[in-house]
Amino acid sequence: MHRLDAPRLVLRWAACTAALALTACAHAPLPPPVQSALAQAHLGPEHLAAWVAEVGHEGSPLWTHRADAAVSPASLMKLVTTSAALELLGPGYTWRTTVTYGGPVHDGVLDGSLHLRGQGDPLLVVERLWLLLSRVRGEGVREIRGDIVLDRSAFDVPPEDPGAFDGEPLRPYNVQPDALLINFKSLALTLRPDPARGVAVVTHAPALAGVQVPQEVPLDPGECGDWRRLLEADFSNPLQVRLAGRYRAGCGERTWPIAYADPGSYNARVITALWQALGGRLAGQVRDGPSPAGVAPAFEVVSPPLADVVRDQNKFSNNVMAQQLFLTLGWVRRGRGTPEIAREVVTEQLRTHAGCRTGPLQLDTGSGRSRTERITARCLAAVLDAAWASPWMPELLASLPVAGQDTAGYALSAAGQAHLKTGSLRDVAALAGIVHAPGGRRYVVVALINHPQAATAPARAVLDAVLGWVLARPGASD
């Protein structure tokens, strides 16, 4: 393609404001601001995929670039899982964790086992588990003669090395999904300086039966710096957290969330500690097993509604919650919460959108925590356009971060004027969502960069240039 000078490029883009020229604009060259940002980032046009269209005008995009190329979406895949869940389950869907007594209760003693059956609740945090066990105590059970049995059969997920994705097994985002996911199987260390004693006080939550954590570490008067490295933490022994270093006073109070090193024992340790703290006694152990057939649950604990869950999931880009939701779709729609079934369900839902009926598509975890997931910019735009026309549009929009407010370092040119999901991997930078232009016009915007340097600030500036062009183009404020 011959090189166009800047005035001709501007004239060509200005011509795109005419309604009859919209389709032609889909094949126009890169907008000058985007072209300039790519050059400054030392990226070629082949590393960008994009789609821009006014909402409700999917068939007449303002501009597309490599829109049918199969690209890695990173966390933009959460948009796909979220929209499928809102459509197939409804915004009011809830997860239920059932509690069944495996025997009679006399004089405060359960003569049998206590059974907890999970359905994939993504928000069964320790506070809600405490309420569940408190209700058991409130119903008069102070001693369990049998076991506490955990039914996790709703999901069937093959074991995975937690460090296989990026070599960071202790990162909470690498926790595997679980039908009875308690507190994201994570431990939070909080450090608070106590200058008078020359130490930093260490607390942790939740309590884990049999696990020891130091109560304090020496305090260093210096600036904060890389405080995690300076702690010289060793989590290799699941029963003994070691902090051999020091904590800097300049850090103030900090909290460090960590995926527990032995996830298979996590549920048992949390439940044992909570039950003991409530004054309960347990003759047996906490173990996995099926719920008793033909026995009605004593009660059930209900999760927050799906609309609340996806807001937490997308605002904080929580991979584990997205995987819980992904598997839930397989379990609810087909009776099996497996990755394979979930992929089938979500793929079928995607193929109902005009922009997704053909073209490359490969699902994996449904969260973006994947090296193999692939989708096109056209398909992501179709998902957003269909969502805008749906009854659950407010729930999806409310779940997306507000540009420049919930998204640090991203989308500054559209601060306060867009709801955008961002995505980042070591070789992916991406954003997609709804841009609210002056004058009441709204645009579906999708832009993805796949390149080894995608994580750099100059690469992210390319995405920002796309947003800036959308808001500055002639007619955006008409």
N, C-alpha and C positions, 0 to 999 in steps of 0.2 A: 504494500500500500504506500502511495506517495505521501510525503510529509506535507501537512497543511500548516500554513502560518497561523499565528494566534488570531488576527482579525477574522480570517475565514472561519476558524473554529467557533469564535463567538457568534458570528452571523448565522452559522449553521445551527447552533444551539438555540439562538433566539427564534429561529424559524420553527422550532419544536413547540412553541406555545400555541400554535394554531391547532385546532382540534383535528383537522384533516391530516396533519402531519405526524400524529402521535405514533402510528405504527412504524413509519419511516424512521422516527427517532430511536426506535429500539435497536436499530443497526448503525446508529451514528458512532463516531469515534469517541474515545474517552473524553469526558468533560475536562477542560483545561486544568482546574484545581486538582482533579484526581490524577491526571497525567503528571503534573508537577510533583505531587506527593509521592507517586511511585518512583519517579526519577531520584528524588531526595533519599528515598529508602533503598535505592539500588535494587528495585524489583521491576520485573517485566510485566506487561499486561497479562501474560499467560498465568501469572500467579494470583490473579484476582477474578472472582466470580461475583456478579451483582445483578440485582433486579430492583427497579423502582417503578411503582405504579400508584396512581391515585386509588384509594380504596373503592372497591366495587367496579374497577376497570381492569380486571386481571387480563382481559383479552387485548387491551391496548396499553401496554407499558410505556412509560416515558423514556426509559432507557434500560437496556439489558447488556450484559457483557459475560460471555461464557456461561450463560444461564442454564445450559443443559449439560455442563461438565459435572462429573461425579467428584465431589470434594468432601474433605473431612470437615464436619460441622462443629466439632468440640461440643460445648454445652448448649449450642442451638438445638441439639437433638431433644433437649427437655421441652422445647415448644411442641414437638411432635407428640411426645408422651403425654404432655399436659392436655393438648387439644383432643387427643383420642380419649383420654379419661373423662374429660368434661362432656364429650359427646356420648360416650357409651355408658358411663356410670352416672352422670349428672352431678351438678355442683354440691348437692346435699348428701352424696354418698358418704357412709361412715364405715369404719372397720370395727369389728367387735371381738373382744377378747373374753372368752367364756371361762367361768369358774365352776367346777363340778366337784361335789363331795363324793368320794368313792366309798362311803360308808355312813352309818348313822353318827349323830353327834349327841353325846350324853355327858352332862356335868362338865362341859368345856373340853371334852376330848372327842376328836374325830377318829373313829375307829376304822381307819382306812387311809387312803391317800387323797391329797388335794391335787386336782388336775387343772392346769391352765392351758387353754387352747388358743393359739394365735391365728389371725387371718391376715397378717402382714401390716398391721398398724405402724405407720412410719414415725409416729410421735408417742410411742410408749416410753416416755422418759421416766426417770427415776421418781419424780414427784407423783406421776399418775400410777406408777407401780406401788408406791407407798399407800396411795388411797385405796388401791385394790386390796392389798394385804390388810390395811386398817379395817376395811369392811368385813373381811373374814374374822378379824378379832372382834369387831363390833357385833357380829352374829353369835358371839359366845365361844368361838374356837380359840383355846389357848394352847392346846397340844394336839399334834398330828402324830398318830401312832404309826402311820405308814410313811410314804414318801411325798414329796412335791414333784409331780410329774408334768413335764412340759411337752405339749403336743405341737410340733413344728411342721406337721405333715402337709400343710396347705401349699408350701413351696418346696420344690425339689431342685436345688441348685448344686451343681457339681463343685467339689472343693477347689479352691483356687489359692495359689501362693499370693498373699497380700502385697508382696513386693514385686510381683511380676510386671505390673503396669509401668512403674517408673522407679523401681528400686527404693521406694519409701514405704515400707510395711507399717510404720507407726503413724502414718497420716490418716486422720479419721475418714477422709474421702475414699480410702482404699478398703474400708470395712465391707464385707460381703453382706448381701441382703439375707433376711431371715424372716420366716413367718412369725416368729416371736422375737422381734428385734427390740431389745431393751437398751434404752439410753445410748443408741448407736454404738454399743459395745466399746465405749470410750471412757477414759479417765481424764479428769481435768486437775492439773496442779496449779494452785494459786500461791504466788509469792508476794509477801508484803514486808517492806523494810521496817526494821525496828532499830533505829540508830542508837538508842540508849543502851541497848544490849549488844550492839555490833553484829546483829544477825538479821537474816530475812526469815520470817515465819512462813512455814510451808504447810498448807492445808490441801486436802484432796477430796474430790467427790466424783462418784459416790463411794461409800465404804464398800470394800471388797473383802469378804471373809478370807482370812489367811494371808492377806497381802500387807506388807509393811512398807511405809513411805516415810522418809526422814521428816522430822517436825521442824527443822531449821537448817540453814546453811550459813556460813560466814558471809558478812556483808562487806563489799568493797566500795569505797567512797567515790569511785570514778564515774564517768559518763556511762550511759546505758550500753551502746554498742550492740554486739551480737551476744545478747544475754543468754540465749539457749546454749550456744557453744561454750560460753564461760562456765556454765553449770556443770559441764562434764558429766552429763546424765548417762546412765547405763540402765536400759530396760530389758536386757537380755534374760534376766531371771524374773519370770512372771510373779514370783512370790516376794521379791525384794527390789524395790526401786532404789537406785543408788545415785546420789548427787555428790560427786567428789570435788567439785569446783566451788566457785563463789558467785554471789549475786550482786549486781551493781546497784547502789543506792539511787543513782540517777534514773533508773527505770521506773521508780514508783511501784505501784501494784500491777502485776501482770498475771494473766492466766494462760496456761499452756495445755491445750487439749491433745490427747494422745490416744491412738487406737490401742486397746489392751493387747499385750504381747501374746496372750493365750486366749483367743476369742472363743474357743470351744468350752472353756470353763467360766466364761464371764457371767452368763445368766445365773448359773448356780451360785457364784460368789456374791452377786448383788442380792439375790433373793434370800440367801442364808443370812446375810448381814442385816437386811431389812426386817426379816421375821424375828430375829433375835432382838433387834432394837425395839421392836414392838412388844417385847415380852413373851413372844411365842416360843414353844418348844417343838422340836422335830426329832422323832425317834429314828427316822430313816435318813434319806439323802435327797438331794435335788438331782433329778435325772430326766432324760428324754424318754418319751413313750406315748402311746396312743391314749386318747380319752376313752372312758368306758362306754361301750355301745348300749344304747337303750336307756341311758340315764339322763334325765333332764338337768341342764345346768342350774346351779343355785342362783346365779346372777351373771350379768355380763357388764363389761366396761366398754363404753362407746367412745370412739375417737372424735376429735374435732372433724367437721365436715370437710369434704374434698376441697372446697373453695378456700378454706383456711390453710390446708396442707400445701396446695400448689403455690400459695403466696409465700410461705416459708421456703418451699423448695426452690422457687425461681429467684426470689429476692436474694437469697444466700447461695444460690447455685449448688444446692446440696445433692451430691451424686447418689448417696445412699437412699435418700427419700425418693429420688426419681426411679431408682431400680426397684424399690418396694412397690411403687405405683405401676411400673411396667409389668412386674410379675403378677400383681393383683389383676390386671386386665386379662391375663391368661387364666388365672384361677376363677374369676367371676364368669367370664364368657365361655370357657371350655372345661372348667372343672379341674384344671391342672396349672399350677403356678410354676412352670418351667420356662427357661429362656427361649426354647424353641417355640413353644405355644404362644408366648407373649409376642415374639417376632411375627408370627403368622397373623395374630389378631391385629396388631398395629399396622402391619403392611397392608392388610385388607382394608382397613379404615383409610389409610393414606391414598390407596388407589381409587377411592371414590372422588377425590378432588381432581378437577380437570388438569391442573398442572402437574399431577403426580401419576396419571394413568399410565404413562409410558416413561421411559428413561431409567437411568440407573438408580438403584436404591438398595442399600444394604444396612440392616439394623443389627445391633449387637446387644448392648446393655440398656438402651433407651435413655441413657443419661449423658452421653458424650464422653464418658470415661472409657474410651476405646480407641484403638489404633486402626480399626477396620470399618467403622461406621462410615457410610457414604450417602450423600443426598445431593440434589441439585438446588441452585438458588431459585429456580422456577418453582420447584415443589415446596420449598419453605415459604415462598411468597403465597402460593396457593393455600397453604395451611392458614396463614394469617388472614388472607382475604376471606376465606370461608368462616373463620372465627369471628371476623367483624360482622358478618351477616347473621350470626347465630344468636339464640336467646341467651347463651352464657358468655357473650362477649365481655360484659363488665367484669366477670370473674377472671377471665384470662388477662385482660388489660391490667387489672389491679395486681396481678401476680408479677408483672414485669417491672424491673427497676426503672426509676425515673432518671433520665439522662442527666449526668453532671451532679446528681444528688446521691443516688444509690450506686452509681458506677464510678468508682475512683479512677481517674486517669483516662476514661473513655468518654467519647461523645460530648466533649466540652462545647463544640460549636452548636449543639442542640440542647444545651443545658435547660432543663425545665420545659422543653418542648417535644419530648419524645418518651415513649415507653419502649425500652429496648432490652432484649436479652443479649448478653455478651457471651463469648466463648473463647477460651484460651487453652492451648496445649503448647508443647515446646515448638511445634511447627504449624500452629493454627492461631489466627486471630480473626474473630468474626463478630458480627452483630446483626440483629434482625428485630424488627418491631414496627411500631406505628409512630410516624412523625406528625406532630400537630403544627401545621404551618399557620402563620398569621392569616386572618380572614376566614378561618374555619375549615380550610382544606386539610385533608389527612392523607398520608401516603404510606403505603407498605414499602419498607426499605429492607433489603437483604444485601449484605456485603461480606465476603469471606476471602481471606488470604491463606493460602497453603504454601509455605516456604520455610526452610530451616531458620530464617531470621524473622519469622512472624511475631515472635514474642517481644521484639524490640519496640521502643517508642516511635521511631520513624515508620514502622509498619502500621502501628495503630493509628498514626496520623493519616494514613491513606483512608481508613474507615471514616475518620472524622471529616476528611475532605468530601467524601460521598454525602454525609449528612449536611455539611455546609452548602454543598451545591444544591441539594434538594430545597433547603430553606431560602437560598438566595436567587434561585432561578426565576426568570420573568413569569408572572402568572401565579406564583405560589401564594401570594397574598391577595389575589383578586377576590 
